[in-house]
Amino acid sequence: MVNSIFFKHGCTALLTGSTSGLLFWRLLAEQLVDCLNLIGQSMSSSIGWFCLACSSVIGWLSQQVPGSKMANLRSLKGLVGIVTGGASGLGRATVERLVRQGASAVIVDLPKSEGSSVAQSLGDKCAFAPTDVTSEADVKNALQLAQSKFGRVDILVNCAGIAVAFKTYNANKQLPHSLEDFHRVVNVNICGTFNAIRLAAGEMAKNEPNEDGHRGVIVNTASVAAFDGQVGQAAYSASKGGIVGMTLPIARDLAPIGIRVMTIAPGLFATPLLAGLPEKVRSFLAKQVPFPSRLGDPAEYAHLVQAIVENPLLNGEVIRLDGALRMMP
Ligand SMILES: NC(=O)c1ccc[n+]([C@@H]2O[C@H](COP(=O)([O-])OP(=O)(O)OC[C@H]3O[C@@H](n4cnc5c(N)ncnc54)[C@H](O)[C@@H]3O)[C@@H](O)[C@H]2O)c1
């Protein structure tokens, strides 16, 4: 049997096989829910309220489709996400996507960051927790805020990160890499990520599991530098390699409580991290990407986070998001 479904962006998916009937109705229902939500949100009249009510009922019914594992595909709607580094770049795009898709989000970022104004611009579904991810007390406070304001924690996205660029030994200056800088990068990128994971896992463990035993999802951010580190990237590559290395063991640790752990390894993205570079350097970097030959849009990172949250079979793996980029030495 072949079903043809028109998705909201205009593309058509052809579904074959025995589960396609159920999947067809579920996807159709999801498209209908999206349409009704759009109409409902754009009209303040009783027709708008009627559309929103219908969308809730159809959404609930579509979640009840039995017999197919695909019925466990989650939507972001109603979930609560914590995003470290959420005030800028990839983290900010993730927060914006979560809120736009009907989830709530807590921005976990340094007190000096733009977290407060970003949260304000996104309204009631977003809050800011001034946090240093390397501090146990700060991360506990951020989780507490998520619990008190939104009632639960379903998603943790780790985007907080820093970089330095120094050679291991600078022969011209006869200067070894600063040990303090190395410690600092490893501390924020690896220890900060692990600190957020271990504490957020405790909150997710409190969630009622769904029929698949699913309680939460963790998405970390490594870098292609974990695999093709360049000159001057010893500390940064070591820290990102650490995140890659801990993905599988943490996924195994948390599997019994139904928490998935994934890592995204981004290539080159147009975030404030790269915005400071001269235009010439930015376009040189963009040309290094085979296809599409441009810097990534943070929204593309956020889109992958959503796909990971929604697909229950993704676990314990690292996904490169880089347009086939392989960095030169
Ligand atoms: N932009 C890229 O091209 C790219 C490529 C590969 C990997 N990454 C990784 O993606 C992540 C996000 O990068 P970005 O480009 O969005 O950078 P960004 O500088 O725009 O955002 C990083 C955020 O982390 C926050 N942060 C730093 N230290 C923190 C700490 N101790 N506690 C809490 N928050 C802290 C910063 O305040 C900032 O808001 C980083 O881990 C980075 O290494 C970025």
The ligand as an ORCA input file, in Angstrom:
! r2SCAN-3c Opt
* xyz 0 1
  N      29.924     28.122     16.161
  C      30.563     27.096     15.650
  O      30.976     27.120     14.491
  C      30.790     25.853     16.471
  C      31.398     24.763     15.848
  C      31.594     23.593     16.583
  C      31.221     23.544     17.899
  N      30.657     24.628     18.502
  C      30.296     24.493     19.912
  O      28.949     24.844     20.071
  C      28.724     25.390     21.362
  C      28.029     26.727     21.207
  O      28.877     27.567     20.456
  P      28.394     28.972     19.890
  O      29.072     29.163     18.595
  O      26.932     29.068     19.978
  O      29.135     29.927     20.942
  P      28.627     31.250     21.667
  O      29.879     31.870     22.218
  O      27.747     32.045     20.781
  O      27.749     30.662     22.880
  C      28.328     30.002     23.946
  C      27.551     30.361     25.195
  O      28.091     29.611     26.281
  C      28.084     30.447     27.401
  N      29.062     29.982     28.386
  C      30.405     29.971     28.297
  N      30.945     29.508     29.422
  C      29.915     29.201     30.258
  C      29.824     28.685     31.576
  N      30.924     28.396     32.292
  N      28.614     28.528     32.120
  C      27.484     28.828     31.411
  N      27.506     29.311     30.176
  C      28.710     29.508     29.589
  C      28.447     31.825     26.862
  O      28.064     32.860     27.773
  C      27.648     31.851     25.566
  O      26.371     32.404     25.753
  C      30.102     25.493     22.014
  O      30.274     24.392     22.849
  C      31.063     25.428     20.827
  O      32.302     24.886     21.210
  C      30.438     25.787     17.809
*
